[in-house]
Amino acid sequence: MGLENRVVQLTTKDILEKEFKSGLRGYSPDEVDQFLDVIIKDYEAFEAEIQRLRQENQKLKQDMTQQPVESRRSSLAQGQTNYDILKRLSNLEKHVFGSRLND
């Protein structure tokens, strides 16, 4: 299941502001806060990476839609260049060999 189909349930603000009830033998609030700080930093890094990958994905999709048009233009230009070369070669042969080509 991809991330695009998954609903994100927590934001960095949700993590930061989460309050835990303390019990008789509860966890150290300082340790919990330190651990949540690490989670928040990782979460921000993941969000930034997801955003970067989405932008890269969008750019690649745009490149793919433009590529066939550019490829066709390139093929047409190459075909024209080949035609011009053959035409020049033919004229050069006529000039160098003259009437011997027709004999």
A tleap script that builds the chain and sets N, CA, C and O, in Angstrom:
source leaprc.protein.ff14SB
mol = sequence {
  NMET GLY LEU GLU ASN ARG VAL VAL GLN LEU
  THR THR LYS ASP ILE LEU GLU LYS GLU PHE
  LYS SER GLY LEU ARG GLY TYR SER PRO ASP
  GLU VAL ASP GLN PHE LEU ASP VAL ILE ILE
  LYS ASP TYR GLU ALA PHE GLU ALA GLU ILE
  GLN ARG LEU ARG GLN GLU ASN GLN LYS LEU
  LYS GLN ASP MET THR GLN GLN PRO VAL GLU
  SER ARG ARG SER SER LEU ALA GLN GLY GLN
  THR ASN TYR ASP ILE LEU LYS ARG LEU SER
  ASN LEU GLU LYS HIE VAL PHE GLY SER ARG
  LEU ASN CASP
}
set mol.1.N position { 0.847 -1.180 0.000 }
set mol.1.CA position { 0.000 0.000 0.000 }
set mol.1.C position { 0.889 1.238 0.000 }
set mol.1.O position { 1.721 1.399 0.893 }
set mol.2.N position { 0.725 2.113 -0.987 }
set mol.2.CA position { 1.556 3.306 -1.093 }
set mol.2.C position { 1.153 4.377 -0.099 }
set mol.2.O position { 0.045 4.372 0.439 }
set mol.3.N position { 2.064 5.280 0.128 }
set mol.3.CA position { 1.804 6.377 1.059 }
set mol.3.C position { 0.690 7.294 0.568 }
set mol.3.O position { -0.012 7.902 1.377 }
set mol.4.N position { 0.519 7.401 -0.756 }
set mol.4.CA position { -0.504 8.296 -1.276 }
set mol.4.C position { -1.905 7.822 -0.904 }
set mol.4.O position { -2.844 8.617 -0.919 }
set mol.5.N position { -2.064 6.538 -0.571 }
set mol.5.CA position { -3.367 5.999 -0.182 }
set mol.5.C position { -3.557 6.002 1.334 }
set mol.5.O position { -4.648 5.700 1.819 }
set mol.6.N position { -2.533 6.333 2.070 }
set mol.6.CA position { -2.590 6.283 3.526 }
set mol.6.C position { -2.854 7.677 4.077 }
set mol.6.O position { -2.238 8.651 3.644 }
set mol.7.N position { -3.761 7.767 5.020 }
set mol.7.CA position { -4.074 9.034 5.656 }
set mol.7.C position { -3.081 9.245 6.794 }
set mol.7.O position { -2.922 8.377 7.653 }
set mol.8.N position { -2.423 10.383 6.799 }
set mol.8.CA position { -1.482 10.714 7.864 }
set mol.8.C position { -2.293 11.154 9.073 }
set mol.8.O position { -3.114 12.067 8.988 }
set mol.9.N position { -2.054 10.496 10.192 }
set mol.9.CA position { -2.860 10.757 11.379 }
set mol.9.C position { -2.240 11.792 12.297 }
set mol.9.O position { -2.960 12.458 13.041 }
set mol.10.N position { -0.928 11.945 12.267 }
set mol.10.CA position { -0.253 12.858 13.179 }
set mol.10.C position { 0.548 13.902 12.421 }
set mol.10.O position { 1.123 13.630 11.368 }
set mol.11.N position { 0.570 15.081 12.974 }
set mol.11.CA position { 1.458 16.121 12.471 }
set mol.11.C position { 2.570 16.301 13.497 }
set mol.11.O position { 2.495 15.772 14.606 }
set mol.12.N position { 3.584 17.039 13.126 }
set mol.12.CA position { 4.656 17.299 14.095 }
set mol.12.C position { 4.110 18.052 15.302 }
set mol.12.O position { 4.582 17.868 16.423 }
set mol.13.N position { 3.120 18.896 15.068 }
set mol.13.CA position { 2.503 19.640 16.173 }
set mol.13.C position { 1.756 18.694 17.113 }
set mol.13.O position { 1.818 18.847 18.333 }
set mol.14.N position { 1.048 17.713 16.540 }
set mol.14.CA position { 0.349 16.715 17.365 }
set mol.14.C position { 1.330 15.965 18.266 }
set mol.14.O position { 1.055 15.735 19.444 }
set mol.15.N position { 2.462 15.593 17.706 }
set mol.15.CA position { 3.464 14.859 18.477 }
set mol.15.C position { 4.033 15.747 19.573 }
set mol.15.O position { 4.183 15.328 20.721 }
set mol.16.N position { 4.344 16.968 19.199 }
set mol.16.CA position { 4.945 17.898 20.153 }
set mol.16.C position { 4.015 18.189 21.328 }
set mol.16.O position { 4.465 18.286 22.469 }
set mol.17.N position { 2.742 18.326 21.054 }
set mol.17.CA position { 1.793 18.729 22.089 }
set mol.17.C position { 1.122 17.558 22.808 }
set mol.17.O position { 0.256 17.771 23.656 }
set mol.18.N position { 1.509 16.336 22.481 }
set mol.18.CA position { 0.894 15.159 23.115 }
set mol.18.C position { 1.222 15.130 24.608 }
set mol.18.O position { 2.382 15.245 25.004 }
set mol.19.N position { 0.200 14.976 25.411 }
set mol.19.CA position { 0.351 14.865 26.865 }
set mol.19.C position { 0.054 13.425 27.261 }
set mol.19.O position { -0.928 12.840 26.805 }
set mol.20.N position { 0.892 12.864 28.097 }
set mol.20.CA position { 0.691 11.511 28.596 }
set mol.20.C position { 0.286 11.567 30.060 }
set mol.20.O position { 0.802 12.373 30.834 }
set mol.21.N position { -0.624 10.717 30.416 }
set mol.21.CA position { -1.021 10.619 31.824 }
set mol.21.C position { 0.089 9.892 32.586 }
set mol.21.O position { 0.701 8.957 32.070 }
set mol.22.N position { 0.332 10.321 33.779 }
set mol.22.CA position { 1.355 9.647 34.570 }
set mol.22.C position { 0.680 8.640 35.499 }
set mol.22.O position { -0.378 8.901 36.072 }
set mol.23.N position { 1.315 7.502 35.625 }
set mol.23.CA position { 0.796 6.454 36.491 }
set mol.23.C position { 1.711 6.293 37.696 }
set mol.23.O position { 2.677 7.034 37.878 }
set mol.24.N position { 1.385 5.330 38.489 }
set mol.24.CA position { 2.157 5.078 39.692 }
set mol.24.C position { 3.619 4.789 39.355 }
set mol.24.O position { 4.529 5.312 39.998 }
set mol.25.N position { 3.828 3.969 38.361 }
set mol.25.CA position { 5.200 3.654 37.931 }
set mol.25.C position { 5.373 4.091 36.476 }
set mol.25.O position { 5.832 3.312 35.640 }
set mol.26.N position { 5.021 5.291 36.187 }
set mol.26.CA position { 5.049 5.796 34.817 }
set mol.26.C position { 6.465 6.054 34.313 }
set mol.26.O position { 7.447 5.939 35.047 }
set mol.27.N position { 6.530 6.402 33.043 }
set mol.27.CA position { 7.807 6.709 32.403 }
set mol.27.C position { 8.274 8.089 32.835 }
set mol.27.O position { 7.488 8.919 33.290 }
set mol.28.N position { 9.568 8.310 32.681 }
set mol.28.CA position { 10.148 9.616 32.979 }
set mol.28.C position { 9.674 10.608 31.916 }
set mol.28.O position { 9.914 10.390 30.728 }
set mol.29.N position { 9.011 11.684 32.315 }
set mol.29.CA position { 8.531 12.667 31.330 }
set mol.29.C position { 9.664 13.247 30.487 }
set mol.29.O position { 9.464 13.520 29.303 }
set mol.30.N position { 10.838 13.441 31.065 }
set mol.30.CA position { 11.964 13.983 30.294 }
set mol.30.C position { 12.405 13.019 29.200 }
set mol.30.O position { 12.701 13.440 28.082 }
set mol.31.N position { 12.450 11.735 29.516 }
set mol.31.CA position { 12.843 10.739 28.510 }
set mol.31.C position { 11.814 10.673 27.386 }
set mol.31.O position { 12.167 10.579 26.211 }
set mol.32.N position { 10.547 10.722 27.759 }
set mol.32.CA position { 9.481 10.698 26.749 }
set mol.32.C position { 9.594 11.930 25.854 }
set mol.32.O position { 9.489 11.818 24.633 }
set mol.33.N position { 9.805 13.098 26.448 }
set mol.33.CA position { 9.945 14.336 25.666 }
set mol.33.C position { 11.143 14.263 24.725 }
set mol.33.O position { 11.042 14.674 23.569 }
set mol.34.N position { 12.267 13.752 25.199 }
set mol.34.CA position { 13.462 13.642 24.362 }
set mol.34.C position { 13.204 12.693 23.190 }
set mol.34.O position { 13.592 12.972 22.056 }
set mol.35.N position { 12.553 11.585 23.476 }
set mol.35.CA position { 12.248 10.626 22.424 }
set mol.35.C position { 11.285 11.228 21.403 }
set mol.35.O position { 11.458 11.044 20.199 }
set mol.36.N position { 10.285 11.938 21.877 }
set mol.36.CA position { 9.342 12.581 20.957 }
set mol.36.C position { 10.029 13.643 20.110 }
set mol.36.O position { 9.656 13.844 18.954 }
set mol.37.N position { 11.028 14.329 20.668 }
set mol.37.CA position { 11.788 15.304 19.881 }
set mol.37.C position { 12.491 14.628 18.712 }
set mol.37.O position { 12.526 15.166 17.605 }
set mol.38.N position { 13.049 13.452 18.958 }
set mol.38.CA position { 13.708 12.690 17.887 }
set mol.38.C position { 12.680 12.273 16.835 }
set mol.38.O position { 12.938 12.363 15.635 }
set mol.39.N position { 11.527 11.822 17.291 }
set mol.39.CA position { 10.465 11.412 16.370 }
set mol.39.C position { 10.021 12.594 15.504 }
set mol.39.O position { 9.800 12.439 14.303 }
set mol.40.N position { 9.895 13.759 16.109 }
set mol.40.CA position { 9.488 14.953 15.361 }
set mol.40.C position { 10.510 15.282 14.275 }
set mol.40.O position { 10.134 15.586 13.143 }
set mol.41.N position { 11.795 15.224 14.613 }
set mol.41.CA position { 12.837 15.514 13.611 }
set mol.41.C position { 12.785 14.511 12.463 }
set mol.41.O position { 12.890 14.891 11.297 }
set mol.42.N position { 12.624 13.226 12.794 }
set mol.42.CA position { 12.507 12.221 11.743 }
set mol.42.C position { 11.265 12.461 10.889 }
set mol.42.O position { 11.314 12.346 9.664 }
set mol.43.N position { 10.186 12.785 11.524 }
set mol.43.CA position { 8.919 13.036 10.838 }
set mol.43.C position { 9.078 14.205 9.855 }
set mol.43.O position { 8.617 14.130 8.716 }
set mol.44.N position { 9.732 15.278 10.302 }
set mol.44.CA position { 9.971 16.427 9.424 }
set mol.44.C position { 10.857 16.033 8.244 }
set mol.44.O position { 10.627 16.466 7.115 }
set mol.45.N position { 11.875 15.206 8.515 }
set mol.45.CA position { 12.759 14.748 7.433 }
set mol.45.C position { 11.972 13.912 6.423 }
set mol.45.O position { 12.157 14.064 5.216 }
set mol.46.N position { 11.096 13.031 6.910 }
set mol.46.CA position { 10.274 12.222 6.007 }
set mol.46.C position { 9.332 13.092 5.189 }
set mol.46.O position { 9.168 12.870 3.989 }
set mol.47.N position { 8.717 14.074 5.822 }
set mol.47.CA position { 7.818 14.984 5.093 }
set mol.47.C position { 8.574 15.725 3.990 }
set mol.47.O position { 8.073 15.862 2.874 }
set mol.48.N position { 9.776 16.199 4.304 }
set mol.48.CA position { 10.578 16.916 3.307 }
set mol.48.C position { 10.964 15.983 2.160 }
set mol.48.O position { 10.921 16.383 0.996 }
set mol.49.N position { 11.337 14.758 2.477 }
set mol.49.CA position { 11.717 13.799 1.439 }
set mol.49.C position { 10.519 13.433 0.565 }
set mol.49.O position { 10.651 13.313 -0.653 }
set mol.50.N position { 9.374 13.258 1.172 }
set mol.50.CA position { 8.159 12.959 0.398 }
set mol.50.C position { 7.841 14.111 -0.546 }
set mol.50.O position { 7.488 13.884 -1.703 }
set mol.51.N position { 7.960 15.327 -0.071 }
set mol.51.CA position { 7.702 16.495 -0.912 }
set mol.51.C position { 8.695 16.560 -2.075 }
set mol.51.O position { 8.313 16.837 -3.212 }
set mol.52.N position { 9.964 16.303 -1.779 }
set mol.52.CA position { 10.993 16.321 -2.823 }
set mol.52.C position { 10.697 15.247 -3.870 }
set mol.52.O position { 10.794 15.505 -5.070 }
set mol.53.N position { 10.340 14.053 -3.421 }
set mol.53.CA position { 10.049 12.960 -4.342 }
set mol.53.C position { 8.799 13.233 -5.173 }
set mol.53.O position { 8.742 12.866 -6.346 }
set mol.54.N position { 7.805 13.871 -4.575 }
set mol.54.CA position { 6.608 14.236 -5.340 }
set mol.54.C position { 6.951 15.229 -6.447 }
set mol.54.O position { 6.466 15.109 -7.573 }
set mol.55.N position { 7.785 16.203 -6.120 }
set mol.55.CA position { 8.190 17.183 -7.136 }
set mol.55.C position { 8.998 16.512 -8.243 }
set mol.55.O position { 8.806 16.805 -9.423 }
set mol.56.N position { 9.899 15.615 -7.860 }
set mol.56.CA position { 10.699 14.897 -8.854 }
set mol.56.C position { 9.800 14.027 -9.730 }
set mol.56.O position { 9.982 13.962 -10.946 }
set mol.57.N position { 8.840 13.367 -9.113 }
set mol.57.CA position { 7.897 12.537 -9.847 }
set mol.57.C position { 7.104 13.373 -10.849 }
set mol.57.O position { 6.924 12.964 -11.996 }
set mol.58.N position { 6.633 14.533 -10.421 }
set mol.58.CA position { 5.883 15.421 -11.306 }
set mol.58.C position { 6.745 15.875 -12.482 }
set mol.58.O position { 6.284 15.916 -13.623 }
set mol.59.N position { 7.996 16.213 -12.194 }
set mol.59.CA position { 8.907 16.638 -13.264 }
set mol.59.C position { 9.148 15.507 -14.264 }
set mol.59.O position { 9.157 15.739 -15.473 }
set mol.60.N position { 9.340 14.293 -13.769 }
set mol.60.CA position { 9.555 13.149 -14.657 }
set mol.60.C position { 8.325 12.867 -15.507 }
set mol.60.O position { 8.448 12.509 -16.679 }
set mol.61.N position { 7.145 13.025 -14.926 }
set mol.61.CA position { 5.917 12.839 -15.705 }
set mol.61.C position { 5.822 13.871 -16.812 }
set mol.61.O position { 5.430 13.549 -17.933 }
set mol.62.N position { 6.181 15.124 -16.501 }
set mol.62.CA position { 6.159 16.174 -17.519 }
set mol.62.C position { 7.179 15.880 -18.612 }
set mol.62.O position { 6.898 16.060 -19.797 }
set mol.63.N position { 8.363 15.428 -18.211 }
set mol.63.CA position { 9.393 15.090 -19.191 }
set mol.63.C position { 8.922 13.977 -20.124 }
set mol.63.O position { 9.191 14.011 -21.325 }
set mol.64.N position { 8.220 12.995 -19.568 }
set mol.64.CA position { 7.741 11.879 -20.389 }
set mol.64.C position { 6.687 12.324 -21.384 }
set mol.64.O position { 6.655 11.828 -22.510 }
set mol.65.N position { 5.819 13.254 -20.989 }
set mol.65.CA position { 4.787 13.705 -21.921 }
set mol.65.C position { 5.378 14.574 -23.015 }
set mol.65.O position { 4.834 14.627 -24.117 }
set mol.66.N position { 6.481 15.257 -22.735 }
set mol.66.CA position { 7.112 16.117 -23.731 }
set mol.66.C position { 8.085 15.352 -24.609 }
set mol.66.O position { 8.356 15.774 -25.734 }
set mol.67.N position { 8.610 14.251 -24.131 }
set mol.67.CA position { 9.640 13.517 -24.860 }
set mol.67.C position { 9.206 13.044 -26.241 }
set mol.67.O position { 9.970 13.216 -27.191 }
set mol.68.N position { 8.023 12.457 -26.407 }
set mol.68.CA position { 7.666 11.997 -27.747 }
set mol.68.C position { 7.646 13.118 -28.781 }
set mol.68.O position { 8.062 12.907 -29.920 }
set mol.69.N position { 7.172 14.299 -28.409 }
set mol.69.CA position { 7.138 15.425 -29.342 }
set mol.69.C position { 8.566 15.819 -29.717 }
set mol.69.O position { 8.873 16.013 -30.893 }
set mol.70.N position { 9.420 15.934 -28.730 }
set mol.70.CA position { 10.807 16.301 -28.995 }
set mol.70.C position { 11.510 15.224 -29.813 }
set mol.70.O position { 12.325 15.528 -30.685 }
set mol.71.N position { 11.191 13.964 -29.527 }
set mol.71.CA position { 11.793 12.853 -30.254 }
set mol.71.C position { 11.390 12.892 -31.719 }
set mol.71.O position { 12.216 12.665 -32.604 }
set mol.72.N position { 10.103 13.185 -31.974 }
set mol.72.CA position { 9.646 13.287 -33.373 }
set mol.72.C position { 10.314 14.446 -34.083 }
set mol.72.O position { 10.703 14.329 -35.245 }
set mol.73.N position { 10.449 15.569 -33.385 }
set mol.73.CA position { 11.123 16.721 -33.995 }
set mol.73.C position { 12.563 16.372 -34.327 }
set mol.73.O position { 13.074 16.741 -35.384 }
set mol.74.N position { 13.205 15.669 -33.429 }
set mol.74.CA position { 14.589 15.269 -33.642 }
set mol.74.C position { 14.697 14.338 -34.851 }
set mol.74.O position { 15.610 14.475 -35.664 }
set mol.75.N position { 13.751 13.381 -34.966 }
set mol.75.CA position { 13.756 12.455 -36.096 }
set mol.75.C position { 13.539 13.191 -37.408 }
set mol.75.O position { 14.191 12.890 -38.408 }
set mol.76.N position { 12.624 14.157 -37.408 }
set mol.76.CA position { 12.379 14.937 -38.622 }
set mol.76.C position { 13.604 15.745 -39.008 }
set mol.76.O position { 13.968 15.816 -40.181 }
set mol.77.N position { 14.239 16.355 -38.014 }
set mol.77.CA position { 15.447 17.142 -38.289 }
set mol.77.C position { 16.553 16.231 -38.802 }
set mol.77.O position { 17.284 16.608 -39.718 }
set mol.78.N position { 16.689 15.042 -38.230 }
set mol.78.CA position { 17.709 14.096 -38.684 }
set mol.78.C position { 17.416 13.643 -40.106 }
set mol.78.O position { 18.323 13.520 -40.929 }
set mol.79.N position { 16.135 13.395 -40.388 }
set mol.79.CA position { 15.755 12.996 -41.743 }
set mol.79.C position { 16.062 14.091 -42.755 }
set mol.79.O position { 16.536 13.800 -43.853 }
set mol.80.N position { 15.801 15.336 -42.406 }
set mol.80.CA position { 16.097 16.461 -43.289 }
set mol.80.C position { 17.604 16.581 -43.506 }
set mol.80.O position { 18.065 16.829 -44.621 }
set mol.81.N position { 18.363 16.402 -42.426 }
set mol.81.CA position { 19.816 16.469 -42.528 }
set mol.81.C position { 20.337 15.365 -43.448 }
set mol.81.O position { 21.205 15.614 -44.284 }
set mol.82.N position { 19.814 14.155 -43.299 }
set mol.82.CA position { 20.236 13.046 -44.162 }
set mol.82.C position { 19.894 13.335 -45.625 }
set mol.82.O position { 20.691 13.056 -46.521 }
set mol.83.N position { 18.723 13.890 -45.856 }
set mol.83.CA position { 18.318 14.232 -47.222 }
set mol.83.C position { 19.277 15.266 -47.814 }
set mol.83.O position { 19.710 15.137 -48.959 }
set mol.84.N position { 19.601 16.289 -47.028 }
set mol.84.CA position { 20.527 17.328 -47.492 }
set mol.84.C position { 21.896 16.743 -47.813 }
set mol.84.O position { 22.516 17.122 -48.807 }
set mol.85.N position { 22.366 15.833 -46.989 }
set mol.85.CA position { 23.679 15.203 -47.225 }
set mol.85.C position { 23.645 14.386 -48.510 }
set mol.85.O position { 24.569 14.459 -49.320 }
set mol.86.N position { 22.585 13.610 -48.697 }
set mol.86.CA position { 22.479 12.800 -49.920 }
set mol.86.C position { 22.386 13.680 -51.162 }
set mol.86.O position { 22.957 13.360 -52.205 }
set mol.87.N position { 21.674 14.773 -51.046 }
set mol.87.CA position { 21.548 15.693 -52.180 }
set mol.87.C position { 22.909 16.301 -52.523 }
set mol.87.O position { 23.281 16.383 -53.693 }
set mol.88.N position { 23.638 16.722 -51.508 }
set mol.88.CA position { 24.971 17.293 -51.743 }
set mol.88.C position { 25.918 16.255 -52.329 }
set mol.88.O position { 26.701 16.555 -53.231 }
set mol.89.N position { 25.842 15.032 -51.809 }
set mol.89.CA position { 26.693 13.957 -52.316 }
set mol.89.C position { 26.395 13.687 -53.787 }
set mol.89.O position { 27.307 13.479 -54.588 }
set mol.90.N position { 25.117 13.693 -54.130 }
set mol.90.CA position { 24.723 13.471 -55.517 }
set mol.90.C position { 25.266 14.584 -56.415 }
set mol.90.O position { 25.784 14.312 -57.498 }
set mol.91.N position { 25.148 15.831 -55.968 }
set mol.91.CA position { 25.669 16.962 -56.750 }
set mol.91.C position { 27.182 16.877 -56.884 }
set mol.91.O position { 27.735 17.185 -57.940 }
set mol.92.N position { 27.853 16.457 -55.809 }
set mol.92.CA position { 29.312 16.321 -55.854 }
set mol.92.C position { 29.725 15.229 -56.835 }
set mol.92.O position { 30.673 15.409 -57.600 }
set mol.93.N position { 29.023 14.100 -56.819 }
set mol.93.CA position { 29.327 13.018 -57.757 }
set mol.93.C position { 29.133 13.480 -59.200 }
set mol.93.O position { 29.939 13.160 -60.073 }
set mol.94.N position { 28.066 14.228 -59.445 }
set mol.94.CA position { 27.823 14.731 -60.787 }
set mol.94.C position { 28.957 15.657 -61.216 }
set mol.94.O position { 29.411 15.620 -62.359 }
set mol.95.N position { 29.399 16.481 -60.285 }
set mol.95.CA position { 30.454 17.445 -60.618 }
set mol.95.C position { 31.789 16.731 -60.846 }
set mol.95.O position { 32.508 17.056 -61.790 }
set mol.96.N position { 32.122 15.771 -59.997 }
set mol.96.CA position { 33.415 15.083 -60.091 }
set mol.96.C position { 33.443 14.117 -61.267 }
set mol.96.O position { 34.400 14.102 -62.041 }
set mol.97.N position { 32.409 13.324 -61.397 }
set mol.97.CA position { 32.438 12.282 -62.405 }
set mol.97.C position { 31.762 12.692 -63.712 }
set mol.97.O position { 31.938 12.037 -64.740 }
set mol.98.N position { 31.008 13.751 -63.669 }
set mol.98.CA position { 30.384 14.287 -64.874 }
set mol.98.C position { 29.509 13.274 -65.569 }
set mol.98.O position { 28.689 12.599 -64.948 }
set mol.99.N position { 29.700 13.183 -66.866 }
set mol.99.CA position { 28.830 12.332 -67.686 }
set mol.99.C position { 29.167 10.857 -67.541 }
set mol.99.O position { 28.415 10.007 -68.018 }
set mol.100.N position { 30.291 10.531 -66.886 }
set mol.100.CA position { 30.646 9.118 -66.734 }
set mol.100.C position { 29.628 8.351 -65.909 }
set mol.100.O position { 29.522 7.132 -66.045 }
set mol.101.N position { 28.879 9.035 -65.060 }
set mol.101.CA position { 27.865 8.363 -64.268 }
set mol.101.C position { 26.728 7.859 -65.140 }
set mol.101.O position { 26.146 6.812 -64.856 }
set mol.102.N position { 26.414 8.577 -66.175 }
set mol.102.CA position { 25.307 8.200 -67.055 }
set mol.102.C position { 25.693 7.122 -68.056 }
set mol.102.O position { 24.816 6.481 -68.634 }
set mol.103.N position { 26.984 6.908 -68.271 }
set mol.103.CA position { 27.445 5.934 -69.272 }
set mol.103.C position { 27.383 4.517 -68.783 }
set mol.103.O position { 27.739 3.594 -69.516 }
savepdb mol mol.pdb
quit
